[in-house]
């Protein structure tokens, strides 16, 4: 297949970084890495999930609610300044304090001189060993969202959302050119030898499948490095591997497992039209036959 003519392009930057216990240090590091991406031509930049701290959901500790803040608020202000100065659009993952006792895992979208234009609250909240997010986060109530920026329409999802084809589909149906997944995912070191390779392959396969099934770009943006469990032994070895996938599923660029990395890639948005002409999944969807998707499970008669 050939691409359509006179297609627009967007320069996309993704940031893979380690995270410390110091929110101010992490914010400064994130700003510097965003600046690097923008200096290399990035027009849209995405940061990993909850980059302002270590991944605190490994343990249930009410004191850690103090990490949360209003969105928009102090956590967005420095990024709004950077966006206004450079014209870039930024996707910033934050721990949102909505009201006393009410918190969300949230992405803020900032668009150049327009500043903060809206937020997405994580819809799917996991509760697994060392991923005790239900203790901290209320499920999102803003629905799935795609934000029109000066360069592209950005669909914002977060980590555990990445395993749900329904989330990707609905966000793509809102017109998203790129699906973003700010992420904090890794191995339990004690099980890495047995299942680690399969887990990582499954993660990458899911993101690439969202690109193919929806004929759009996907950016999966992870942290890296070992972070100990503050409540006991063990921890999580975040596996990095951040990447951008094209609408046909090919990986355009990918970060290593174990290093800080700024990736900047030119996306030809004309590939979306090309992919959907060749694989017209939106045309052939049987929307009259999908009522069962609103059920938890379809039990046998």
Short mmCIF file of the C-alpha atoms (twelve columns), coordinates in Angstrom:
data_MODEL
# 
_entry.id   MODEL 
# 
loop_
_atom_site.group_PDB 
_atom_site.id 
_atom_site.type_symbol 
_atom_site.label_atom_id 
_atom_site.label_alt_id 
_atom_site.label_comp_id 
_atom_site.label_asym_id 
_atom_site.label_seq_id 
_atom_site.Cartn_x 
_atom_site.Cartn_y 
_atom_site.Cartn_z 
_atom_site.pdbx_PDB_model_num 
ATOM 1   C CA . UNK A 1   0.000   0.000   0.000  1 
ATOM 2   C CA . UNK A 2   1.142   3.554   -0.654 1 
ATOM 3   C CA . UNK A 3   0.483   6.459   1.643  1 
ATOM 4   C CA . UNK A 4   -1.907  9.245   0.743  1 
ATOM 5   C CA . UNK A 5   -0.409  12.440  -0.607 1 
ATOM 6   C CA . UNK A 6   0.101   15.800  1.141  1 
ATOM 7   C CA . UNK A 7   -0.298  14.170  4.573  1 
ATOM 8   C CA . UNK A 8   0.578   16.138  7.670  1 
ATOM 9   C CA . UNK A 9   3.306   14.991  10.030 1 
ATOM 10  C CA . UNK A 10  3.892   15.391  13.743 1 
ATOM 11  C CA . UNK A 11  7.150   15.012  15.663 1 
ATOM 12  C CA . UNK A 12  6.428   12.879  18.726 1 
ATOM 13  C CA . UNK A 13  8.719   12.670  21.750 1 
ATOM 14  C CA . UNK A 14  8.470   10.053  24.496 1 
ATOM 15  C CA . UNK A 15  10.407  10.159  27.773 1 
ATOM 16  C CA . UNK A 16  11.666  7.056   29.595 1 
ATOM 17  C CA . UNK A 17  13.125  7.893   33.002 1 
ATOM 18  C CA . UNK A 18  13.875  6.457   36.452 1 
ATOM 19  C CA . UNK A 19  12.025  7.954   39.409 1 
ATOM 20  C CA . UNK A 20  13.276  8.796   42.901 1 
ATOM 21  C CA . UNK A 21  11.583  9.548   46.213 1 
ATOM 22  C CA . UNK A 22  11.862  13.318  45.660 1 
ATOM 23  C CA . UNK A 23  8.984   14.877  43.657 1 
ATOM 24  C CA . UNK A 24  10.892  18.124  43.052 1 
ATOM 25  C CA . UNK A 25  13.891  16.249  41.652 1 
ATOM 26  C CA . UNK A 26  11.690  14.086  39.433 1 
ATOM 27  C CA . UNK A 27  9.866   17.155  38.141 1 
ATOM 28  C CA . UNK A 28  13.128  18.914  37.329 1 
ATOM 29  C CA . UNK A 29  14.408  15.798  35.542 1 
ATOM 30  C CA . UNK A 30  11.161  15.469  33.579 1 
ATOM 31  C CA . UNK A 31  11.264  19.119  32.512 1 
ATOM 32  C CA . UNK A 32  14.871  18.785  31.373 1 
ATOM 33  C CA . UNK A 33  14.072  15.649  29.364 1 
ATOM 34  C CA . UNK A 34  11.045  17.309  27.785 1 
ATOM 35  C CA . UNK A 35  13.286  20.232  26.868 1 
ATOM 36  C CA . UNK A 36  15.708  17.792  25.213 1 
ATOM 37  C CA . UNK A 37  12.910  16.260  23.175 1 
ATOM 38  C CA . UNK A 38  11.643  19.678  22.096 1 
ATOM 39  C CA . UNK A 39  15.158  20.802  21.129 1 
ATOM 40  C CA . UNK A 40  15.269  17.725  18.873 1 
ATOM 41  C CA . UNK A 41  12.063  18.846  17.194 1 
ATOM 42  C CA . UNK A 42  9.337   17.172  19.250 1 
ATOM 43  C CA . UNK A 43  5.977   18.908  18.942 1 
ATOM 44  C CA . UNK A 44  4.148   16.522  21.308 1 
ATOM 45  C CA . UNK A 45  5.880   14.955  24.351 1 
ATOM 46  C CA . UNK A 46  4.595   12.268  26.731 1 
ATOM 47  C CA . UNK A 47  5.976   11.379  30.182 1 
ATOM 48  C CA . UNK A 48  5.599   8.048   32.063 1 
ATOM 49  C CA . UNK A 49  2.891   7.293   34.593 1 
ATOM 50  C CA . UNK A 50  3.177   8.988   38.008 1 
ATOM 51  C CA . UNK A 51  6.731   10.152  37.279 1 
ATOM 52  C CA . UNK A 52  6.815   12.649  40.184 1 
ATOM 53  C CA . UNK A 53  7.502   9.867   42.711 1 
ATOM 54  C CA . UNK A 54  8.445   6.244   42.994 1 
ATOM 55  C CA . UNK A 55  5.583   3.915   42.184 1 
ATOM 56  C CA . UNK A 56  3.986   4.183   45.614 1 
ATOM 57  C CA . UNK A 57  1.180   1.679   44.972 1 
ATOM 58  C CA . UNK A 58  3.419   -1.243  45.955 1 
ATOM 59  C CA . UNK A 59  2.118   -0.785  49.513 1 
ATOM 60  C CA . UNK A 60  -1.046  0.555   51.142 1 
ATOM 61  C CA . UNK A 61  -0.006  3.557   53.214 1 
ATOM 62  C CA . UNK A 62  -2.418  6.410   53.926 1 
ATOM 63  C CA . UNK A 63  0.480   8.835   54.398 1 
ATOM 64  C CA . UNK A 64  1.192   8.594   50.669 1 
ATOM 65  C CA . UNK A 65  -2.028  10.422  49.844 1 
ATOM 66  C CA . UNK A 66  0.012   13.518  50.698 1 
ATOM 67  C CA . UNK A 67  1.706   13.124  47.301 1 
ATOM 68  C CA . UNK A 68  -1.540  14.082  45.547 1 
ATOM 69  C CA . UNK A 69  -2.411  17.567  44.316 1 
ATOM 70  C CA . UNK A 70  -5.070  19.448  42.413 1 
ATOM 71  C CA . UNK A 71  -5.117  19.126  38.611 1 
ATOM 72  C CA . UNK A 72  -4.590  21.680  37.225 1 
ATOM 73  C CA . UNK A 73  -2.347  22.910  40.006 1 
ATOM 74  C CA . UNK A 74  1.300   23.103  41.048 1 
ATOM 75  C CA . UNK A 75  2.206   19.951  39.106 1 
ATOM 76  C CA . UNK A 76  1.010   21.414  35.814 1 
ATOM 77  C CA . UNK A 77  2.295   24.980  36.197 1 
ATOM 78  C CA . UNK A 78  5.940   24.366  35.274 1 
ATOM 79  C CA . UNK A 79  4.911   22.297  32.268 1 
ATOM 80  C CA . UNK A 80  2.496   25.011  31.156 1 
ATOM 81  C CA . UNK A 81  5.400   27.458  31.253 1 
ATOM 82  C CA . UNK A 82  7.512   25.127  29.113 1 
ATOM 83  C CA . UNK A 83  4.664   24.547  26.664 1 
ATOM 84  C CA . UNK A 84  3.929   28.265  26.332 1 
ATOM 85  C CA . UNK A 85  7.592   29.035  25.645 1 
ATOM 86  C CA . UNK A 86  8.112   26.272  23.080 1 
ATOM 87  C CA . UNK A 87  4.667   25.717  21.583 1 
ATOM 88  C CA . UNK A 88  4.813   21.987  22.380 1 
ATOM 89  C CA . UNK A 89  1.911   19.852  23.583 1 
ATOM 90  C CA . UNK A 90  2.675   17.870  26.758 1 
ATOM 91  C CA . UNK A 91  1.015   14.815  28.318 1 
ATOM 92  C CA . UNK A 92  1.685   14.884  32.063 1 
ATOM 93  C CA . UNK A 93  0.710   12.037  34.435 1 
ATOM 94  C CA . UNK A 94  -0.228  13.132  37.969 1 
ATOM 95  C CA . UNK A 95  -1.731  11.890  41.244 1 
ATOM 96  C CA . UNK A 96  -4.870  14.024  41.496 1 
ATOM 97  C CA . UNK A 97  -6.468  15.158  44.750 1 
ATOM 98  C CA . UNK A 98  -10.036 15.932  43.722 1 
ATOM 99  C CA . UNK A 99  -11.507 16.424  47.196 1 
ATOM 100 C CA . UNK A 100 -10.735 15.245  50.738 1 
ATOM 101 C CA . UNK A 101 -10.494 11.454  50.526 1 
ATOM 102 C CA . UNK A 102 -11.107 11.369  46.759 1 
ATOM 103 C CA . UNK A 103 -8.155  10.762  44.445 1 
ATOM 104 C CA . UNK A 104 -7.529  9.828   40.814 1 
ATOM 105 C CA . UNK A 105 -4.703  8.650   38.576 1 
ATOM 106 C CA . UNK A 106 -4.885  11.450  36.024 1 
ATOM 107 C CA . UNK A 107 -3.288  12.761  32.848 1 
ATOM 108 C CA . UNK A 108 -3.220  16.503  32.167 1 
ATOM 109 C CA . UNK A 109 -2.985  17.688  28.558 1 
ATOM 110 C CA . UNK A 110 -1.195  20.977  27.922 1 
ATOM 111 C CA . UNK A 111 -1.183  22.545  24.451 1 
ATOM 112 C CA . UNK A 112 1.419   25.233  23.827 1 
ATOM 113 C CA . UNK A 113 0.254   28.750  24.539 1 
ATOM 114 C CA . UNK A 114 -3.279  27.490  25.147 1 
ATOM 115 C CA . UNK A 115 -1.984  25.913  28.349 1 
ATOM 116 C CA . UNK A 116 -3.972  23.277  30.198 1 
ATOM 117 C CA . UNK A 117 -6.850  22.040  28.004 1 
ATOM 118 C CA . UNK A 118 -8.212  19.115  29.982 1 
ATOM 119 C CA . UNK A 119 -7.608  15.838  31.772 1 
ATOM 120 C CA . UNK A 120 -8.323  12.137  31.614 1 
ATOM 121 C CA . UNK A 121 -8.833  9.999   34.706 1 
ATOM 122 C CA . UNK A 122 -7.698  6.394   34.550 1 
ATOM 123 C CA . UNK A 123 -10.716 4.165   33.997 1 
ATOM 124 C CA . UNK A 124 -9.359  0.696   34.807 1 
ATOM 125 C CA . UNK A 125 -7.797  0.409   38.277 1 
ATOM 126 C CA . UNK A 126 -5.767  -2.731  39.086 1 
ATOM 127 C CA . UNK A 127 -5.455  -4.494  42.427 1 
ATOM 128 C CA . UNK A 128 -2.630  -7.007  42.247 1 
ATOM 129 C CA . UNK A 129 0.432   -7.800  44.369 1 
ATOM 130 C CA . UNK A 130 2.570   -4.605  44.434 1 
ATOM 131 C CA . UNK A 131 -0.007  -2.825  42.258 1 
ATOM 132 C CA . UNK A 132 -2.521  -1.878  44.968 1 
ATOM 133 C CA . UNK A 133 -4.045  0.982   43.029 1 
ATOM 134 C CA . UNK A 134 -7.607  0.494   44.259 1 
ATOM 135 C CA . UNK A 135 -6.441  1.681   47.685 1 
ATOM 136 C CA . UNK A 136 -5.410  5.035   46.182 1 
ATOM 137 C CA . UNK A 137 -7.477  5.735   43.073 1 
ATOM 138 C CA . UNK A 138 -11.155 6.156   42.353 1 
ATOM 139 C CA . UNK A 139 -12.028 4.929   38.834 1 
ATOM 140 C CA . UNK A 140 -12.261 7.695   36.266 1 
ATOM 141 C CA . UNK A 141 -15.609 9.347   35.629 1 
ATOM 142 C CA . UNK A 142 -14.777 11.532  32.627 1 
ATOM 143 C CA . UNK A 143 -15.100 8.724   30.097 1 
ATOM 144 C CA . UNK A 144 -12.629 8.134   27.321 1 
ATOM 145 C CA . UNK A 145 -11.180 11.281  25.810 1 
ATOM 146 C CA . UNK A 146 -9.324  12.630  22.792 1 
ATOM 147 C CA . UNK A 147 -7.953  16.169  22.813 1 
ATOM 148 C CA . UNK A 148 -7.596  18.396  19.771 1 
ATOM 149 C CA . UNK A 149 -4.199  20.096  19.821 1 
ATOM 150 C CA . UNK A 150 -2.430  22.214  17.258 1 
ATOM 151 C CA . UNK A 151 -0.599  19.181  15.839 1 
ATOM 152 C CA . UNK A 152 -2.828  16.122  16.252 1 
ATOM 153 C CA . UNK A 153 -5.788  14.709  18.140 1 
ATOM 154 C CA . UNK A 154 -4.370  12.973  21.213 1 
ATOM 155 C CA . UNK A 155 -6.080  10.039  22.911 1 
ATOM 156 C CA . UNK A 156 -5.040  9.670   26.533 1 
ATOM 157 C CA . UNK A 157 -5.200  6.367   28.406 1 
ATOM 158 C CA . UNK A 158 -3.088  5.127   31.339 1 
ATOM 159 C CA . UNK A 159 -1.210  1.867   32.022 1 
ATOM 160 C CA . UNK A 160 -3.800  -0.784  33.043 1 
ATOM 161 C CA . UNK A 161 -6.130  0.703   30.420 1 
ATOM 162 C CA . UNK A 162 -3.696  -0.698  27.853 1 
ATOM 163 C CA . UNK A 163 -5.017  -4.239  28.254 1 
ATOM 164 C CA . UNK A 164 -8.584  -3.347  27.246 1 
ATOM 165 C CA . UNK A 165 -9.466  -3.273  23.534 1 
ATOM 166 C CA . UNK A 166 -12.706 -1.481  24.395 1 
ATOM 167 C CA . UNK A 167 -10.772 1.507   25.772 1 
ATOM 168 C CA . UNK A 168 -8.560  1.754   22.703 1 
ATOM 169 C CA . UNK A 169 -11.530 1.408   20.347 1 
ATOM 170 C CA . UNK A 170 -13.659 4.046   22.020 1 
ATOM 171 C CA . UNK A 171 -10.763 6.493   22.190 1 
ATOM 172 C CA . UNK A 172 -9.984  5.909   18.517 1 
ATOM 173 C CA . UNK A 173 -13.681 6.407   17.716 1 
ATOM 174 C CA . UNK A 174 -13.351 9.870   19.256 1 
ATOM 175 C CA . UNK A 175 -10.921 10.666  16.456 1 
ATOM 176 C CA . UNK A 176 -7.588  10.096  18.204 1 
ATOM 177 C CA . UNK A 177 -4.625  10.037  15.825 1 
ATOM 178 C CA . UNK A 178 -2.337  8.733   18.588 1 
ATOM 179 C CA . UNK A 179 -3.202  6.598   21.615 1 
ATOM 180 C CA . UNK A 180 -0.915  7.397   24.561 1 
ATOM 181 C CA . UNK A 181 -0.300  4.974   27.419 1 
ATOM 182 C CA . UNK A 182 1.808   6.544   30.201 1 
ATOM 183 C CA . UNK A 183 2.881   3.404   32.033 1 
ATOM 184 C CA . UNK A 184 4.545   1.934   35.123 1 
ATOM 185 C CA . UNK A 185 4.962   -1.763  34.411 1 
ATOM 186 C CA . UNK A 186 7.674   -4.231  35.295 1 
ATOM 187 C CA . UNK A 187 8.696   -7.581  36.667 1 
ATOM 188 C CA . UNK A 188 8.522   -9.054  40.134 1 
ATOM 189 C CA . UNK A 189 12.198  -10.102 40.308 1 
ATOM 190 C CA . UNK A 190 11.374  -13.423 41.954 1 
ATOM 191 C CA . UNK A 191 9.290   -14.542 38.948 1 
ATOM 192 C CA . UNK A 192 11.218  -12.849 36.135 1 
ATOM 193 C CA . UNK A 193 13.157  -15.954 35.073 1 
ATOM 194 C CA . UNK A 194 9.998   -18.052 34.817 1 
ATOM 195 C CA . UNK A 195 7.536   -15.692 33.126 1 
ATOM 196 C CA . UNK A 196 9.295   -12.370 32.534 1 
ATOM 197 C CA . UNK A 197 9.875   -12.742 28.811 1 
ATOM 198 C CA . UNK A 198 6.261   -13.786 28.208 1 
ATOM 199 C CA . UNK A 199 4.906   -10.881 30.263 1 
ATOM 200 C CA . UNK A 200 6.908   -8.307  28.357 1 
ATOM 201 C CA . UNK A 201 6.005   -9.825  24.991 1 
ATOM 202 C CA . UNK A 202 2.321   -9.780  25.926 1 
ATOM 203 C CA . UNK A 203 2.565   -6.096  26.890 1 
ATOM 204 C CA . UNK A 204 4.148   -5.099  23.604 1 
ATOM 205 C CA . UNK A 205 1.778   -7.293  21.579 1 
ATOM 206 C CA . UNK A 206 -1.260  -5.623  23.137 1 
ATOM 207 C CA . UNK A 207 -0.105  -2.107  22.262 1 
ATOM 208 C CA . UNK A 208 0.771   -3.045  18.705 1 
ATOM 209 C CA . UNK A 209 -2.594  -4.769  18.317 1 
ATOM 210 C CA . UNK A 210 -4.381  -1.564  19.378 1 
ATOM 211 C CA . UNK A 211 -2.521  0.259   16.602 1 
ATOM 212 C CA . UNK A 212 -3.551  -2.330  14.011 1 
ATOM 213 C CA . UNK A 213 -7.158  -2.791  15.153 1 
ATOM 214 C CA . UNK A 214 -7.779  0.960   15.212 1 
ATOM 215 C CA . UNK A 215 -5.548  2.136   12.378 1 
ATOM 216 C CA . UNK A 216 -3.770  4.750   14.488 1 
ATOM 217 C CA . UNK A 217 -0.436  5.377   16.197 1 
ATOM 218 C CA . UNK A 218 0.283   4.103   19.721 1 
ATOM 219 C CA . UNK A 219 2.864   5.433   22.200 1 
ATOM 220 C CA . UNK A 220 3.644   3.255   25.244 1 
ATOM 221 C CA . UNK A 221 5.786   5.263   27.693 1 
ATOM 222 C CA . UNK A 222 7.286   3.364   30.640 1 
ATOM 223 C CA . UNK A 223 9.692   4.099   33.507 1 
ATOM 224 C CA . UNK A 224 12.692  1.855   34.210 1 
ATOM 225 C CA . UNK A 225 14.785  0.713   37.151 1 
ATOM 226 C CA . UNK A 226 14.281  -1.292  40.339 1 
ATOM 227 C CA . UNK A 227 12.059  0.265   43.014 1 
ATOM 228 C CA . UNK A 228 11.911  -1.566  46.368 1 
ATOM 229 C CA . UNK A 229 8.657   -2.404  48.090 1 
ATOM 230 C CA . UNK A 230 8.565   0.053   51.040 1 
ATOM 231 C CA . UNK A 231 6.483   -2.364  53.120 1 
ATOM 232 C CA . UNK A 232 8.758   -5.384  52.910 1 
ATOM 233 C CA . UNK A 233 11.042  -7.481  50.752 1 
ATOM 234 C CA . UNK A 234 11.060  -7.422  46.996 1 
ATOM 235 C CA . UNK A 235 9.916   -4.684  44.681 1 
ATOM 236 C CA . UNK A 236 9.349   -4.074  40.979 1 
ATOM 237 C CA . UNK A 237 11.934  -4.002  38.224 1 
ATOM 238 C CA . UNK A 238 10.353  -1.641  35.708 1 
ATOM 239 C CA . UNK A 239 11.303  -2.903  32.268 1 
ATOM 240 C CA . UNK A 240 11.469  0.290   30.209 1 
ATOM 241 C CA . UNK A 241 11.084  -0.672  26.558 1 
ATOM 242 C CA . UNK A 242 9.012   2.419   25.709 1 
ATOM 243 C CA . UNK A 243 8.034   2.464   22.044 1 
ATOM 244 C CA . UNK A 244 5.938   3.998   19.283 1 
ATOM 245 C CA . UNK A 245 3.911   1.785   16.934 1 
ATOM 246 C CA . UNK A 246 2.522   2.721   13.532 1 
ATOM 247 C CA . UNK A 247 -1.037  2.007   12.314 1 
ATOM 248 C CA . UNK A 248 0.149   -1.224  10.672 1 
ATOM 249 C CA . UNK A 249 1.683   -2.384  13.973 1 
ATOM 250 C CA . UNK A 250 5.348   -1.958  13.129 1 
ATOM 251 C CA . UNK A 251 7.558   -0.556  15.882 1 
ATOM 252 C CA . UNK A 252 8.979   2.776   14.743 1 
ATOM 253 C CA . UNK A 253 11.377  3.224   17.658 1 
ATOM 254 C CA . UNK A 254 11.991  1.585   21.029 1 
ATOM 255 C CA . UNK A 255 13.963  2.407   24.156 1 
ATOM 256 C CA . UNK A 256 16.221  -0.113  25.928 1 
ATOM 257 C CA . UNK A 257 15.123  -1.923  29.077 1 
ATOM 258 C CA . UNK A 258 17.590  -0.284  31.429 1 
ATOM 259 C CA . UNK A 259 18.421  3.289   30.463 1 
ATOM 260 C CA . UNK A 260 17.038  6.780   30.485 1 
ATOM 261 C CA . UNK A 261 15.974  7.639   26.962 1 
ATOM 262 C CA . UNK A 262 14.449  10.439  24.908 1 
ATOM 263 C CA . UNK A 263 12.972  9.191   21.644 1 
ATOM 264 C CA . UNK A 264 11.728  11.547  18.939 1 
ATOM 265 C CA . UNK A 265 10.004  10.167  15.849 1 
ATOM 266 C CA . UNK A 266 8.281   11.791  12.884 1 
ATOM 267 C CA . UNK A 267 4.783   10.373  12.394 1 
ATOM 268 C CA . UNK A 268 3.124   10.602  8.988  1 
ATOM 269 C CA . UNK A 269 -0.534  11.026  9.886  1 
ATOM 270 C CA . UNK A 270 -1.412  10.027  6.328  1 
ATOM 271 C CA . UNK A 271 -0.663  6.458   7.384  1 
ATOM 272 C CA . UNK A 272 -3.932  6.464   9.327  1 
ATOM 273 C CA . UNK A 273 -5.969  6.929   6.152  1 
ATOM 274 C CA . UNK A 274 -3.847  4.383   4.317  1 
ATOM 275 C CA . UNK A 275 -4.237  1.750   7.039  1 
ATOM 276 C CA . UNK A 276 -7.996  2.220   7.308  1 
ATOM 277 C CA . UNK A 277 -8.468  2.001   3.538  1 
ATOM 278 C CA . UNK A 278 -6.537  -1.258  3.435  1 
ATOM 279 C CA . UNK A 279 -7.964  -2.719  6.642  1 
ATOM 280 C CA . UNK A 280 -11.447 -1.127  6.939  1 
ATOM 281 C CA . UNK A 281 -12.262 -2.403  10.409 1 
ATOM 282 C CA . UNK A 282 -14.405 0.632   11.225 1 
ATOM 283 C CA . UNK A 283 -16.480 0.050   8.084  1 
ATOM 284 C CA . UNK A 284 -17.072 -3.619  8.820  1 
ATOM 285 C CA . UNK A 285 -17.842 -3.434  12.530 1 
ATOM 286 C CA . UNK A 286 -21.169 -5.100  13.394 1 
ATOM 287 C CA . UNK A 287 -22.354 -2.485  15.847 1 
ATOM 288 C CA . UNK A 288 -25.796 -4.133  15.866 1 
ATOM 289 C CA . UNK A 289 -24.300 -7.315  17.342 1 
ATOM 290 C CA . UNK A 290 -22.138 -6.048  20.193 1 
ATOM 291 C CA . UNK A 291 -24.714 -5.558  22.930 1 
ATOM 292 C CA . UNK A 292 -23.111 -8.328  24.958 1 
ATOM 293 C CA . UNK A 293 -20.078 -6.146  25.561 1 
ATOM 294 C CA . UNK A 294 -22.066 -4.244  28.166 1 
ATOM 295 C CA . UNK A 295 -22.421 -7.443  30.225 1 
ATOM 296 C CA . UNK A 296 -19.845 -8.607  32.791 1 
ATOM 297 C CA . UNK A 297 -19.940 -12.116 31.331 1 
ATOM 298 C CA . UNK A 298 -22.341 -14.065 29.112 1 
ATOM 299 C CA . UNK A 299 -23.360 -17.119 31.121 1 
ATOM 300 C CA . UNK A 300 -24.357 -20.347 29.374 1 
ATOM 301 C CA . UNK A 301 -28.092 -21.007 29.110 1 
# 
